[in-house]
Amino acid sequence: MIETLVLDIAWNKIPYSTLLIVLTSLGLNVVSQVATRFLVNVEESRRIAREAKQFRKDLMDAVKKGDKAREEKLRKKEKGIREMELKSSNQRLKSSLIFLIPFMLIFWFVSSLVGSVSVVAYSPISLIVTGQDLQLFWWYLITSFSFSTVITKLAGTSLD
């Protein structure tokens, strides 16, 4: 009964397509952030981000004040800071790459249900790129960005 109901829904029609993409975006964001939580040392990444931010602030301060000795001392530490940032970025990239193909397959599946060029949502305001009619890609992008900030905070994987 439920299988028939799910299969009989016209996924390429609004509001079903709109809701399907919202749920897909939400689900993929949750999976991505949970994976990041387990695969990335978030505390170390935060520490590195804080150190790098402080380093850049100190360096800019030394440059503005014309303190050549302090600037030179900080420039010697610059390579080490960049290496730490690279290590932190690589950890996050690792979790992204693990899910790239599965997420692409899910996006392809959803696209086959709703159609990649059909209108799946309407914007209350006219957008520069799309106008008011939103196709799958644009609606997914908007919902994904909207959810990612909140979910990142809830999962505790943000760097700030």
SULZIZI-V771375 format. One line per field, one symbol per residue. ss: DSSP state (a for helix, b for strand, c for the rest). psi: psi as a letter, one per 30 degrees, with the letter a starting at -180 (. if undefined). A space follows every 10 residues. Layout:
ss->???
psi->???
This chain:
ss->caaaaaaacc cccccaaaaa aaaaaaaaaa aaaaaaaaac caaaaaaaaa aaaaaaaaaa aaaaaccaaa aaaaaaaaaa aaaaaaaaaa aaaaaaaaaa aaaaaaaaaa aaaaccccbb bbbbbbbccc bbbbbaaaaa aaaaaaaaaa aaaaaccccc
psi->eeeeeeffki fgkkfeeeee eeeeeeeeee eeeeeeeffk jeeeeeeeee eeeeeeeeee eeeefgieee eeeeeffeee eeeeeeeeee eeeeeeeege eeeeeeeeee efefkfflkf lkkflkkeef bfjkleeeee eeeeeeeeee eeeefgglf.
